[in-house]
Structures are given as C-alpha cells and as structure tokens.
Amino acid sequence: MRIEDLLALMAQLRDPETGCAWDVAQDFSSIAPYTVEEAYEVADAIARGDTDDLRDELGDLLLQVVFHARIAEEAGLFAFPDVVRAVMEKMVRRHPHVFAPDGTLLPTGSPRRDPAAVARQWEAIKAEERRAKPPRETGPLAGIPLPLPALTRAHKLSAKAATYGFDWTDPAQVVLKVREEIDEVADAMAHGTRAAVAEELGDLLFSVANLARHLGIDPEYSLREGNMKFERRFTAMAATLVAEGCDLADSDLDAMEAAWAAVKVAEKG
C-alpha cells in the first residue's frame, strides 16, 4: 500500500455523488475533535505497550491528516503534498546540525553536530520562526496552545513563567501552596458562590500541576494512571460484592467501602 492509495480513498469518500454522506458533510471544525481523540489513542497504545494497537491508531491518526488535507484541497487552500513539503522544510531548517540548507546530510565530523551547539541552534531557530510569523497572541507567556489539555497547559505555563524567575525554589513550598489552595476551596464552599468555588478549584488544580512539574512528573500521565487505578479498583470492588452474593447497584456505601478496602489490601499483598 502507498500513501497515494489512502489519498485516493479519501477522495472517493468525499465525492458528493458517490461518496459517504457523513464524510462529505464534514469540515475542519467537525472532525477536529476526532483528530484530538486519535492522538490520545496513539498515546494510550504507547502507554500500554500494545504495538498492534499502536499500528492501528497511527493509521487512524494519519487518516485524520489526510481528511483535513482533502478538505483543504477541495477548498483550494492546500493539498497533502503541501503538508509534506512544509514539514520537511521545517525539519531541515530546524536541524542545521544534520542537514545543509539544501537538505543534504552534513559530514560526520561537522562542528555543527556538537550537542551544545545543537541546543543553541534550536532555540535560535524557534525564535526566528516566531518572529517570521504574525503573532496570534502577545505577552510573556504567548505561544502555549490553548487547545492543550488543561493540566498540560498549566504545566507549560508555569514552566515558561519559571524562565523569568517567577517560581518556587523547591517542591516543599509548592506543597504548602497546594494546602493553602485546599483551604481556600473549603472557605469558598462555606461562604462563596458556585463560581467562586469553581475559581478556587482552578487555582488548586494549577498548583497541583506546578507540584508535578517540580517533581519532574507529567501531570497528564499521573492523572491518567490515577484514572486507571480507580477503574481497576472499582471493577474489582464490584466483583468482590458479587462474590459475596451482593449486587453493586443494590449495595450501600458501607458495603462498597468494605469491599474497596479489601481490594486495596489484596493489591498491596
């Protein structure tokens, strides 16, 4: 199979007369959520170490790229070869320690391959690219995409602020900040409005993302692992109740908590 086969398939699906009605009806905005979802499913397959699933999910993500490119081509904006050309030119431009400007490989002994020079070159190239593009946003924290998952964006915002020296000096200080924010959530719950509680919760979550950064932990990964742990334990709790002759839907909180505690003990054992 070649990429041309996939491009032809998408063109057939988008044909207004003989294609798929659903595919024909889509636009950039309507399929954007699927693009994000497929990227997450790629990351999930990697986290699970499932290479068969990774192969399939990479195909689904590639299909999203082809889908967007086809919509753009139909609108006379750009086509798939333009997408490929743009990313190849960017990679050559961003790797002057590997490629000459015309895309040919540099010789093995080139001084531009020095690791220290590579880091300096990368930052200089990124800065030049930012200057060349009209800014979509301004300010010292500009350049962090708004559509990122909120925890990831909080991590990146605080990391960028830290480059200006606006940061705590050690994780223990961040722990104190998290406790302070918990107290402020409790106070808002007792005396504030729903909007005030939501605002304080946002501050708490931002502080937790900061703590993860100081500990060198990806907050999205950590929360994903926490979700998986909860799902595993809740499923085991339900199975424990069934084994005891009970049903999850009919069990009271005391019974569920007892089964939950038993699951935790079994996991640790």
Residue pairs with C-beta under 8 A, 6 or more apart in sequence:
3 80
6 62
6 63
6 66
7 66
7 69
7 70
7 80
10 23
10 63
10 66
10 67
10 70
11 70
12 18
12 19
13 19
13 20
13 23
13 24
14 23
14 24
14 70
14 71
14 74
15 24
16 24
23 67
26 67
26 71
27 71
28 68
28 71
28 72
31 64
31 67
31 68
34 64
35 61
35 64
35 68
36 147
38 57
38 60
38 61
38 63
38 64
39 61
41 57
41 60
41 61
42 54
42 57
42 58
42 61
44 57
45 51
45 53
45 54
45 56
45 57
46 54
47 221
47 224
65 80
65 83
66 80
69 78
69 79
69 80
69 82
69 83
70 80
72 78
72 79
73 79
73 80
88 103
92 99
92 101
92 103
93 125
93 129
94 122
94 125
94 126
96 112
96 121
96 125
97 106
97 110
97 112
97 113
97 114
97 117
97 118
97 121
98 105
98 106
98 113
99 105
99 106
100 106
106 112
106 113
111 117
112 121
130 143
135 142
136 142
137 143
140 160
140 161
140 164
141 157
141 160
141 161
143 160
144 153
144 156
144 157
144 160
145 153
146 153
148 156
149 220
150 205
151 205
151 209
151 212
151 219
151 220
151 223
152 218
152 219
152 220
154 205
154 206
154 209
154 210
154 219
155 209
155 210
155 212
155 213
155 218
155 219
155 220
158 167
158 206
158 209
158 210
158 213
159 213
161 167
168 174
168 177
168 210
168 214
170 214
171 211
171 214
171 215
174 207
174 210
174 211
174 214
175 211
177 207
177 210
177 211
178 204
178 207
178 208
178 211
181 200
181 203
181 204
181 207
182 204
184 200
184 203
184 204
185 197
185 200
185 201
185 204
187 200
188 196
188 197
188 199
188 200
189 197
192 200
208 219
209 219
212 218
212 219
212 222
213 219
233 260
233 263
233 264
233 267
234 260
236 263
236 266
237 248
237 256
237 259
237 260
237 263
238 248
238 259
240 259
240 262
240 263
241 247
241 248
241 251
241 255
241 256
241 259
242 248
244 259
246 255
248 256
251 259
